[in-house]
Amino acid sequence: MSRIKIYQLVIHFFKSSCFVLLSFMFLSINFSFSQSTDNYIFKSGERVCFIGNSITSNGGFFHNVFLYYITRFPKQQISFFNCGVSGDIAGGVINRLQNDILVHNPTCAVLMLGMNDVRRNFYSEKVINNKDTLNYRKNAISIYRESVEKIIQILNSEKIRVILQKPSIYDQTASISTPNNLGVNDALRSCGDVIDSLAIKYNIQVIDYWSILNNINKQLQENNPAASIIGNDRVHPGLTGHFIMAYEFLKTQNVPHIVSETTINIKEQKIETDNCTISDLMLDDKIRFKMKENSLPFPITSDEEYGTTLIPFCTELNSQRLIITGLKDSIYRLYIDSLEISYFTSKELNDGINLASFKATPQNQQAIKVKFILSELWNLESIVRSIKFIEYGSDLKHFPYKEEPDKVVAFLKPVFDKKGSSFFNRQLEIYAENKINEIKILSQISKLREKAYEEAQPVNHCLMISPIIK
């Protein structure tokens, strides 16, 4: 374990201890919001740039981070910016820092590089012991360190908080048909060691994707050698991989795990709440009350449900608990806003149910609407990242007419045709179709961000727990 990780654990223990002491001092006070916040958690008004290569440009992991923040802290507007460029390396980030990253006036920069920096072409399906090749690999890691450190220094000089991310894994162990560049994942582990050392030197927080992805992948492949949370190209994490990365990011930030928590003691007619308020409680043959929560649950899609079997996301990051004690032994139906959610035994209600696990709740449906708006935003961001892929590509490095889209397209079309890459040609098509409207697209992104926050504002809900006659 790195020194920075140990330091963070000590701080967390100290804070937890202080919280316990304060709880004893103020035991008789009923807090409506007792979630703690850590110095690492993004605050209202922050502008956060996620910087990296195609894994960042594709956006899955930090899209989930954004979705968590907007549903958990809907009153605290935070702006997230996609600053990933496919195929990029640390040196490329330096070249575009001013016009593609600092232009957003970030308060925080989240950096992940390495997958391209290790130069995967230096590796193959066979073990290579050629001295020159080994030196090339070693030199690639050295250049990576120098360039990442330079990025840190520039960001520090701009008074921008930096979060470092260890690169995600290259799956060199899956038994699949895709050619395997043996040793790439080991090189990425070395990149992670570089990140640890720089984090200690500059006192920076680290998100360790490499370890959690590698460990889960290893466990999966013990039962199924072809299983992987990385895509078939061995490089880009799949939906499950990105979901796990978001979990690791949020856990490292020490974000609050509670959406809300409500305990109603029927016998004592006592209510305890966390991050919500209860009003108009009525206790007769039914239990009825109004509840307004300060947060929404995180909407887990069917594509992400598999990820919840690999990590404790629901218990550690998405707890929306309703506890009813003192009920007579029976089976009860739960209604929210007259919508039947499910039925539960008195013991289940006494132990507590996690409302976030029920997709039909009005709260979860509201969160899904927020995600739908954000999906529109992310689609527009993807167009902008395709534009930046063209503008910062090496093929335009010495081209004198970069500000003239028609000339850029005319110049690059034969170059990309020669490469025979459908990906490159598709990026050029997107550039040609949208470059002229880039400013308009950026304005639309800003409006969608505002719209998502408007949709995320919690509202009052009417809950009823009604016994089923045996």
Number of C-alpha atoms within 10 A of each C-alpha: 6 12 12 18 17 11 11 13 12 12 13 14 12 11 13 13 12 11 13 10 11 11 12 9 10 10 10 8 9 12 15 18 15 13 15 12 13 15 8 14 14 21 15 13 11 16 19 25 24 22 27 28 27 21 24 23 24 21 21 20 23 24 22 23 19 19 20 25 23 29 28 24 21 21 17 15 18 20 20 20 21 23 28 29 27 19 16 22 22 25 16 17 24 15 11 16 16 11 9 18 21 16 9 16 13 21 19 19 23 19 26 25 29 28 26 20 24 27 16 17 10 17 19 14 11 10 10 13 8 8 9 9 13 14 11 14 20 15 13 20 20 15 15 23 21 14 19 24 19 15 19 22 15 14 19 13 9 13 12 19 17 24 19 23 24 24 25 29 28 29 28 19 18 22 14 16 9 11 12 20 19 20 20 25 24 14 24 24 21 18 25 25 15 19 27 25 17 18 23 15 11 13 13 17 22 25 26 20 23 20 16 17 23 19 10 16 21 18 14 16 15 10 9 12 15 14 18 26 24 22 16 17 14 22 19 21 26 18 18 22 26 28 28 27 25 23 25 21 21 23 16 17 18 17 21 19 19 22 26 28 23 22 18 20 16 15 9 9 12 10 17 17 21 21 19 20 20 19 13 10 15 13 12 7 9 12 18 19 16 17 20 16 25 21 26 31 29 27 25 22 10 8 10 16 13 13 20 16 10 13 16 13 22 19 14 15 21 25 22 26 21 18 19 21 20 15 18 12 10 14 19 22 16 17 18 20 14 11 14 15 16 12 17 17 17 19 17 15 22 18 13 18 18 18 21 23 18 17 17 15 20 17 24 21 16 20 27 23 15 24 24 13 17 22 16 15 20 20 12 17 22 18 19 24 24 23 22 20 23 23 19 18 14 11 13 15 10 8 13 10 12 16 10 11 17 12 13 20 17 11 15 18 15 12 14 17 12 9 11 11 10 11 10 18 18 13 18 22 15 17 25 17 14 18 19 12 11 16 12 12 18 15 11 16 20 13 12 19 21 15 14 23 20 14 18 24 19 19 14 14 17 17 19 22 22 18 21 12 7 5
